[in-house]
Amino acid sequence: MQLLTLPKLAAQSGWPESRIRRMVARGQLSHIRVNGRLLLPETAIEDYVATHFVGAVGRSEPPTDLILVNSALRAQRAL
């Protein structure tokens, strides 16, 4: 595991240093302090995103009430 300073992690991730510092203060990112220096794993942001990612919720089939309405409309058009 490679540890990075906060400025290096911010540059690598594209996230602002202030956001990363806030997340560290809230305990949301893995980190260690060595002689007063804040060090974070190079995968800290990646790990956070992976554990907090919310997938889309969708239906595998259309709702049945829409199927009934569409079927009724097709039947009327056929007349």
TAQUILIN-V457443 format. One record per helix or strand of 2 or more residues. SS is the DSSP state (helix for helix, strand for strand). FROM is the first residue (numbers start at 1). TO is the last residue. If there is no record, write none. Layout:
SS:FROM:TO, SS:FROM:TO
This chain:
strand:3:5, helix:6:13, helix:17:25, strand:32:34, strand:37:41, helix:44:52, helix:64:78
